[in-house]
Amino acid sequence: MTLAIVIIVLLGYLLICTEHITRINKATVAMFCGVVVWVLFMCYGPQYIMSLHKADFQEFIGGALAYSVNDINLYISEHLFARHMFQLCSIVMYLLSTMAIVELLQNNGCFDFIKDWCWVRNRWRISLSLALFSFILSANLDNLTSSVVMLMLLKQLVINPHQRMLLGTIVVIATNCGGCFTVIGDVTSLMIWTRGAVTPTNYSSALILPAVVAVVIPSLLICRKLPERVDLKRPGFIFRGDDSALPVWQRLMMLLVGIGGLWFVPTFHRLTMLPSFLGALCVLGVLWVVNEIVNRKSILSDQPMTMSSSRSLQYEVLQMIMFFIGIGLSVDALIEVGAMQHVADWCDNHIHNIYLMSLFLGLVSSVMDNIALVLSGISIYPVLPDSAALSDYLTSFTQNGQYWHLIALSGCVGGCLLPIGNTAGYALMKSEDVTIWWYFRHVTLKVLIGWLASLGVYFLIDYFLR
């Protein structure tokens, strides 16, 4: 049965890789695979429980020698499945909270500051400005949300479709790299943090410089393909007496409460040891109160101001959440049947090099969604306790070890080699009709150069300074 479960997951990964060909939504495939493998695991539960979890199960039934199938099923649902679902649902609640925060900020025009700053024709300034703001936004929000927001702003700025496609690739690269250097900026880094593999300060300090290198090099190379003056749309004019928009100081205050509050989430987790999504919900609650106060006149008026919500943003984030749940369930099932342990043993015996592992993971991430690959990479190895008796290789798998940094960096940056390797790339394909072949000809080599340079920077920092 283990072989059947592995084959089902691999077939699901294959369908996820070929979504652009089969036109079958990858979220649907992931959810179906996740449900099927857990049903199979439940059907053949006794053989897995007695071989892999016998001691824990004996404690669950009070040391009794006789047990029933119902005891096995109850143990699986209450101990194994519930533990995995708690981790997944914690991430989902965090994503829903950040999505609500972004919608509140967008409805109040808080992102107009970015649009006003980027309204320049000089190709270097607009390229670096888009990269900078995308990088900063994704470091605080998840990279899909940040990329959708920035792509919508880009569509309001640039009139030329080809130029918009090139600038959109800069947004995709910057959001992925910005998301990978903070524990709250990407689903994969958030998962690494919640599993106790890294601490926020150490993680960000180790990856900020490689992430910057991975953004700057391809952005500068892509910028050279743009004309000296970018074709921008004419800015709109606000007529005198228009009170539909908040004053600048109010929008700035809401932006600081929303974005700045998310930086408090790691501190909230460290102080209370409660799940990170509770900190995000706290930020959402405070921001919502501020929103009610600053919009009180509009809310209580006879003709309240209508807020425009981005349905595309909601749809994309909900799809990513369903995909994440399905992939998480599939990977957790592989852990419980012992398949991930076999993969770890094979990597230890035949590769035995974390840099080669990260290179392989990054290359595969270019054709498969990087969320699936990084979640698989996280699950292969447990977080080892720090000990002086460990070898240099095994030390990489302790808390704040190099392995966790490298798979996060390579998964996010390597996923940008092709647009199908990351959720932000899919958003670009839908927004600007970017094809895989066009992206490969214009962007892939530039991302590869930036990725290899970032790995070199990480190696030098790790070798000389740590």
N, C-alpha and C positions, 0 to 999 in steps of 0.2 A: 504493500500500500504506500510505503514511502516513495517508491519510484513513481507511482501514479500521481501522487501529490506534486512531486517535483516536475513531472512532465506537464501537468496542468498549469503550474505557475510559469514554466518556460514558454508554453504556448501563449499564455496571456501576455508575457513580455514581448513575444514576437508580434502579436496583434497591436500592442501599444506602439512598437517601433514603426509599424506600417499603417498607422492611422491615416496618414495622408494619402495612402493608396486604397485601403479598404473602405475608408469613410465611416468606420465604426468608432464611435466615441470612446476614447481610452478610459474615461471615468466609468462607463458601462462595463467595459472588459475587466477593469480592476475590481469593481464591486462584485461581479459575477464570480471571478476567480477566488476572491476572498471568502465568499459565502460557501462555495463548493468545497474548497479544501478543508474548511472547518467542519462541514457536515461529514466529510470522509473521515476526518480525525475523530469525530465523535462516534462514528460507526465502528471504528477499529480502536476505540479508546483503551480497552483492557490491555492489549499488547504493548502500547506505548506507556501507559501508566505503570505497569508492573516492571518494565525494563528501564525506564528513565526517571520515574518519580515514585518509586516504591516506598521509600522511607517516609516521604511527606504524606503519601496516601495512607499509610498505616497509622500515622499520627492523626489524620483527619477522621478515620473511622474508629479511633480509640484503641488501636492495637488488636482489633478483632481479627480472627483468622478467616472467618467467612464474610464474604461481601457479595453484593448484588450488582447487576448492571446499573441500576438506579444510583447506587453509591458512586460508581465510576463517573456517570454523567453529571451528578451533582458536584463532584470534585472538580471536573473539567470546567463546568460553567462558573462555579463560585471562586475557584482558585486560579486556574490558568487563563481562561478566556476573560474573566473580569479584570485581572491584572493588566492584561494587554489592552483591553478596551479603555481602561482608566487613562493609560498613557496617551492613547490616540484621541480620546475625547477631550483631554486637557489641551492638546494642540488645537483641536477644532474650535473649542470655546475661545481660545486666544485669537484665532483667525477671525472668528465672527465678531469679536470685540473690536479688533483693529479695522475690520470692514465698516462697522458702524461709526467708528471715529473718523475714518476717511470721508464717509458720506456726510457727516456733520460739517467737517472742514470744507468740503467741496461746495456744499449748499450755501455756505456763508462766504464764498469767494476767497478763502484763505490761500488758495494756490494761484491767485491772480498775480501775486508778487513775482512768482517764477515767470509767468508769461510776460509781464512788463519788463523784467530784467533781460529776458532772452529775445526781446523784439529789436534785434540788430541785424544788419545785413552782412557784416564782416564774418567770413566763414570760420575763422579761428575762434572768435569770441562766442558765436552762437553754438559751435560744437563743444567747446570746453564748458560753456555755461550749462548746456543740456546734460553733459556728462557729470558735472559737479552736482547739480540739483538732483539728478537721478540717483547718484551715488549716496547723497545725504538722505534722501527720502527713503530709499530701500534699506538703509542702515537702521531706520527707525520703524518702518512698516515692512510688511512682507514684499518681496520683489515683484510678485504679480500685480498687486494693488498699485505699487509705485509705477510700474511700467505702463499699466492701463491709463493712469492719471497723466503721465508724461506724454504718452502717445496722443491722448485727446488734446492736450495743450499744443503739441506739435502740429496737429491737424488745423488748429486755429491760427497757427503762426505762418507756416510755409505753404505756398500755393503750388509750387512745382512738385509733381508726384515723384520724380526720380530723386530729387534732392531730399524729399521727405523720407524716402526709403533709406537713403544713406544715413540721415540723421537718426532715423528710427533704429538702425542697427547700433548706433552709439548708445542710445537709450537702453536697449536690451543688454548690451555688454555692461554698462555702468550699473544697472539695477541688479544684475546677477552678482557682480563683484562687490557692490555695496552691501548686498544682503548677506554675503558669506563672511564678513569680518565682524559682525556682531551676533550675539546669541538670539536677538529678537528680530533679525532682519530677513531670515529665510526659514522655511519649514524644516529644512535639514539641520541647520545650525541650532534651531530651537529644540529639535529632537535630541541632538547630541548633548545639549545643556541639560535637558530634563532627565536624561538617563545618567547624569552625574559624571560624564566623561570629561567635561571642561568646566572651568569657572569663568565668569564673564570678563573680568579684567585681564586675566592671562590670555584668554582666547583672542580678544580684540587687539591686545598689544602684539601678539605673535603674527596676526594676519593683516593688520592695517597697511603696512608698507607693501607686501606682496600684492594685496588687492588694488592698491593705488597704481602700482606698476602695470598690472593686468588691464587696467582701464586706460591709462594715459597712452601707452604705446599703440594699441589698435585705434584709439580715438584720433590720434595725430595722423596715423596712416590713412584712415578713412577720410579725414578732413581734407586731405590733399586731392581727393577726387571731386570735391565740390568747387564750383566757380568762386571767384574772389568775392562776389556779392551774391548772397542768397536771395531768391525771389520770395518776398514776404507779402502777406495780405495787408491791406490797409487797416490800421487800427480803428476800432469803433470809437465813436464820440458819445460821451454821456451828456445828455441835455441838462440844462440848469433846472434845479428843482427835483431831480430824480433822487428819491430816497429809498430805492429798492435795495441798494447795496449798503453794507455796513461801513462806517468810517474806518479809516486805515488803522487807527489805534485799537479798535475793537477786533478787527480781523487779525491783527498781529497778536493780540492777547489770546485769542482762541487758538491760533497756530502754536503759540508757546505752551499753552496748557495741554493741547493734544499731543504734539510731537515731544515736547519736553517731559510730559508726564510718563510717556512710555520708557524713558530712560530710568525712571524710578522703579520699573518692574523688577529688574534683577536685585535691587536693594530690598524691595518688598519681600521677595522670595528668601533672601538671605536672613532678613530679620525675623520673619514669621515662619519660615519653612513651609508655607502654604503654596499650592500650585500657582504657576505664573499667571494663569488666566484670571485669577482673582485680582491680581494687581492691575491687569488690563481693564477688567470690569470696573475697578475703582476709578481709573482714569476716565473711562467712558461716563461714569456717573457724574464726576466733577465737570467734565466738558458739557454734558447735557444740561446741568444746572446753569452753567455760564451761558449756554445757548438760549435757554429760556429767559434769562435775565436781559441779555442784550437785544433779544428780539421780542421783548414783552409788548411793546407798542403794536408791532405788526400782528402778533398772535391775538391780542385782545381787540383789534380794530374790526370794523364791520366787513372789511375786505382784506383778510389776512394775506400776507405775501406768500405766494406759492413757491416752494423750493423744488428745483429740478434735480431729480435723483438719477444717477447713471445706472440704467438697467443693464448695460453691457458689463459694467464693473461688477455688479451683483452676480450676474450670470457666470462670469468667468471665475470669480472667487468661489462660488458654490460648486462649480464643476471641479475646481482644484481640490476642494475639501472632500468631495465624494471620491475622487481619484486617490487622494492621500489615505482615506479610510480603507479603500479596497487594497491598495498596495501594502499598507500596514498590516492588515489581516493576513494577507498572503505570506509576508515575510515572517510574521509571528508564528504561523503554522509551520513554516520550514524550521524555525527554531525548535519548536516543540517535538518535531519528529526526528531531530538530530541531524538534519541535512546541513545546517550551517556549521556545525562542528566538523563535519567531514571537509567542507570547503576550507575552514581555518587550518586544519591539519595539512591539506594539500598545499596551501599557500606557504605554510611554515617550512615544508619539506622541499618544495620546488622553486619558490621565489625568494622568500626570506629577505625581502628588501621592501621597505615601506614606500620608497620613492617609485619603484617599478609598479607596485600595487596601485599607487595613486595615478600613475600615468595610464595604466590599463583601464582603471575606473573612469578617468576623464575621457579617454577615447571612446569607450562604450557609451558614455553619457551623451556623446554627440549625436547618436542615433536612437537612443532610448532616453526617456525623461529622466533627468538627473535626480529627481526625488526618489524614484524606484531604486536607482543604483546606490545612492548614498545611504538610504535606509537599509539596503542589503549589506553595504560595507560596514555600517554601524553594528549590525546584528551578528556579523561573523565572529567578532571577538568580544569578550566581556571586558569590563573596566577592571584591570588588575590592581591589587593593593600595592602601594609603593613600598619597595623593599630594596635594601642594599645588595641582596643576593641575586637580584634579577640581572640578566645580561642587558647590553645596550639595546638589543632588538626587542626584548620583552618590555623594557622600560618605555618604549614607544606606545604601549597599550595601557599605561597607568593614567590616572587623572592628569589632564593637561599634557598628555604625551603627544609626540609629533604625528602619530598616525591619525588622530582625530582632526588635527589641523589640516593635514594634507588631503584627506578624503573630502573635507568640506570645500577646500580651495579648488581642488581638481574637479570635483563634481560640478561646482557652479561655473567655473571658467571653462572647463572642457565641454560642458553642456552648451556653451555658446558657439562651438565650432560649426554647428548646424542649427537652424531655427527650430527643428523638431526635438532638440535636446533639452529644452527648458520651456516653462509655461509662458515666460515673457516673449520668447520667440514665436510661439503659437499666436499670441496676441498680435504681434507684428504682422504675421502672415495674414491674419483675418482683417487687420486694420488697413494694411497697405497693399494687399495682394502680392506679397513677396513670395517668390518661388524658391525651392531648395537649390536649384541650379544657379539662379541669380545670386543667392546668398553665398554659395560655395565659391563662385568666381570672384566676388567682390570683397568678401569679409573673412572667410575661413582662414586663409594664410595669415592674415593680420592678427586674428585672435590667437592662433597657434604661437606666433612669435611672442605675443604678450604673455601667454600662459607659461611658456618655457622660461621666459625672463622672470616671471613671478616665482616660479619654483626655484630658480637660481638665487633670487634674493632671499627666499625663505631659508635655503640651504646655508647661505653665507651668514645670515643672522643667527641661525641655530648653531652653526659650527663655532663662530667666534664670540658670540655674546651670551650664549646660554650654557 
